[in-house]
Amino acid sequence: MNLRERLKEALIEDLGSGDVTTQALIDPHCRTKASFLAKQDGILAGLPFAVEVFQLLDPQMQAVVLVEDGSSVCPGQVLAHLEGNARALLAGERTALNLLCHLSGIASLTHQLVVKVKPHGVRLLDTRKTTPLWRDLEKYAVRMGGGSNHRFGLYDMVLIKDNHVAACGGIAPALRQIRSGLRPGLQVEIEVKSFAEFEEALAEGADWVMLDNMPVQEMERCVQLGKGRVILEASGGIREDTLERIARTGVDCISLGVLTHSAPALDISLEIEDNTANAAQSAETSGVRLPEWNH
């Protein structure tokens, strides 16, 4: 399902048989203006998608975007102006803001943590701990915040986790078996929990090793042995107050599920212009009839 179809489904969820409040209050031909307004410091992500929500409801909706995704924003900053059918603006407001605030929250948290690890030459990675069907947008938001994407799904990289290892009978058997049936071009990563497991993975030719929930001192030993030979990723149990210490070990990257599954939403509002002075004129203006979405 492409993005446009997913946005339609999101609108269906909220609109149902119609916005009863707006239909009772607002003339179907009324046009008005609105603006997206930042209410706290952060990094913007998802503004084009939020604008498209309104354009699905009113194809003639006009938008002037003032701030590009990936930019820093501050309280009181106007992000974009909209002008179009008033019913469309009111009906699409929550869907658009839910998406925009969520993605901007991911970008903002990512940026905050990237700043901490960047001096140490460490990349910050996301994970697959994402909202079903919105992974591509959440990973886009990570990039807008300066982070990098780990694999997008189970199809684009081999990642041998602890349960795979247990099912195969160990680190070495798992790596040998994956090499025998692997299609060309896929990197092979394996999760290890100790220095001994790391040595075994290194000996078997892993491309990438995830140091999972490993004490810092043991992680440092792995870096001393494997730096430059494999990609070294720290993961699991990493908190903001331990992030810099782990970055100083010399690992190549740190992956954090928190970027996508627990980032607080950035506070952004949609402010609709007081339309009282234009009410009579708006009532005569040919507007856009909102589509009736059907499940």
N, C-alpha and C positions, 0 to 999 in steps of 0.2 A: 504494500500500500504506500503510495507516494505521499509527500508532505501535505499537498493540497487536500487529498482525501482524508488524511488523519485530522487536519484542521476542521474539515466538515463534520467528521464524527464527533470531535470535541464540542462543536457548536450544537449538534443534535442532542448530545447529553444534557446541555444546559437549557436549550430552547424548548425541547419537547414539542408540544403542540402550539407553542407560541409564548412570547413574553407578555403575560396578561397585564402586568403593571404598565409597561410602556404603551401597549396597544390602547389601554383605557385613558392614558394621559396625553399622548403625543399624536398630533395629526400625521397621517401617513405621508403627507407631502412636505412636512417641515424639514428644513435643512438648518444645520448649525455647525459650529466650529468646536474643536476640542484640542487639548495639548497633553502630551505625556510629560510628566514632571518628576524629576528625581527628588527623593526626600531624604537621602543619606548618601554618604560617600561610597563609591564602589566602582565596579567595572561593568559596562553595558554589554549585554549579549541577548540576541533574540528580537531586536526591534523590527527587522524586516518581516519576521514571522507574525509578530503582533499586528503590524500594518495589514498583512494579508488576510488576517481574520476579518477585519472590517471590509476589505475589498471583496471578500466572498459574500458578504451581506449586502453590499452596495458597490457594484462594479465601477460606478462613477466616483467613488470616494477618492478625494484628492489628498495626497500626503506630501509634506515637506519635511524630510529627515534632516535634523540639524547635527546629530552626533552619530558617528559610525560605531558599530560593534567593536569591542576591544578597547574603546576609549574610557578614560577615567571620567566619572561624573561626580557632582557635588550637590548638596541640598539646594533646592530652588532652581536648578538648571532645567531649562526646557529642552526636551529631547527630540520632539517632533510635533508638527502641527497637522491636524486633520480637518477636512471640511467635507460634509456630505449629509446623507439622510440621517436625521436625528434618531429615528428608531434603530437604525443600524448601529450607530455609535453606542446607544444605551444597551442594546441587546448583546453586542459583542464585547462589551467592556470587561466583564469578569474573565471570559476565556482568554482574551488578549493579555490582560494583566497577570493572570495565573502563569502563563507561559513566559512572559517577559520578566517577571519578578523572580521566578524559579531559575531561569537560565542566567540571569544577571547575578543571582546569588551564588551559583556555581562558579561563574567567572571571577567574582569578587573573592571568594574563599581561595580559589586556585591562585590568584595573583598574590594574595597575602602570604601564602605558603611558598610560592616560587621565590619571592623576595628573600626568604630565609635560607633557601638552599642554593640559590644561584651563585653566591660567592665561592662555593665549594665545587662548582662545575658539575653539579648533580641535576639530572632531569627529573621532573615530577610527573608521574604517570597516573592516569586514571585506571579503573578496573571495569569489569562487567557488572558491577553492582549498580545497575541503572533502572529507571522506570521502564517496564515493558512497553515496547513500541515507540519510545522516545529516546532510545539510546543514541541515535545519530545526532540529535539536537543537544543532548547533554554532553556528549563528547565534543561537539562543536564549541559549546560554552567553555569547556576546559581549555581548548586551544585559544579562545578569546582571552582567557586569563593568563596565558603564557605557559600553560602546561602542555604535555604531550599525551598522545593516545597510545594505550597498550592495545592489545588485539580487540577487534570489534565483535568477534564472535568465536564460536568453536571451530570455524572453518579456515581462518587465515593465519594460524600459528599453532604449533604444538605446545601445549603446556601440560606437562605430566605432574599431576597433583598427588598428595599423599595417598588418596584412595586408589589412584591408578597404580602407584608403587606397591601398595598392599596387595592389590589384585594380581599383580604380575610377579610378586615374590621378591621385590627389592629394587634398588636403584639400577644396578647393572643390568638385570634381566629386562627391565622396562626400557632402558635406552637401547639395548641391543635389538629388542623386538620392534621398536618404533623405527629404527633405521632400516630394517629389512623390508618394511612395507610402506615407506613414506614416499609421497610424490615429490618430485624435485622442486626446490625453491622455498620450501617451508623451513623456518627456523625451529629449533628444538629447545624448549626451555623445560627445566625440571625444578621442582620444589624440594629443598633440603632443609632439615631442621638441626643439623649438627655439623661440626667440622669434619667428622669422619664421613658423613654422607656427602659432604662437599668434595672431599678427596676422591670418593668413588665416582661422582658425577664428572669430575674433571678428567679422570683417567679414561672414562668412556666416551669422551668427546662431545659433551653437551655444548651447545652454542651460547646458552644463556642460563644462568642459575638464579633461582629465587631463594634468598636467605630468609626463611619464614620464621617469625617470632624468635629470632636468634638473639642471645645476649650480645651487647656491643663488643665485648672483649673477644668473643668467638667470631663475630663478624669481621673484626680487624684481622684476625688470623687468616680468614678466607680471602680477604682483600690482598694481603701480603703474598699469598700463594697464587691467586688467580688473576690479579689485575693485569689486563692486557691479553689474557688468554681466553677469557669468556666475558660476556656481559654480566655484571653483578647487580642484582636488584634486591633491595631490602623491602620487606613487606610484613604486615601483620603486627598488631599491637602498637603501632607507631602513633604517638600523640604529638600535638603541637609543641609541647615543652621538651620532647625528646628528639624532635625532627632535626635540629641543627647538629646535635651530637652524632646522630647516625650519618648525616651528610658528611661530617668530618672524617668518617672512617675511610672514605675513598671509594665507596660504591658508585656505580655509574648512574643508577636511578633509584628512586623510591616510589613505590606505588601505594596509593591511598584510596580506599573505597569511600571514605568520608567526603571526598570531593563531589561525588554525585548523589550519594544516598543521604547525606545529612547537612548539606550546605543550607544555611538560613536564607530565606528569600530576601532580596534587596527591595527596600521600600520605594515603590514607584506608583504614582497615581495618574489617573486620567481626569483632567479637569475640563468640564464642558462649559462653554461660554453661556452666560445669562442671555437667553434668547427673547426676553420680554419685548424689547424695542422692535424686534423684527417679526413678531408673531403674525401680524396681519399679512405682511409680504410673504412670509414663509408658507403660509397656508395656501397661497395662490401659486406657489412655485411647483412646477412638475418635479416630483421626487422619484425615488426608486422604490418599488414595492419589494419588501423583503421576501425571499423565497420561503416556501413552506417545506421545511426539512421533514423527511419521512424516514422512519427506522426501516 
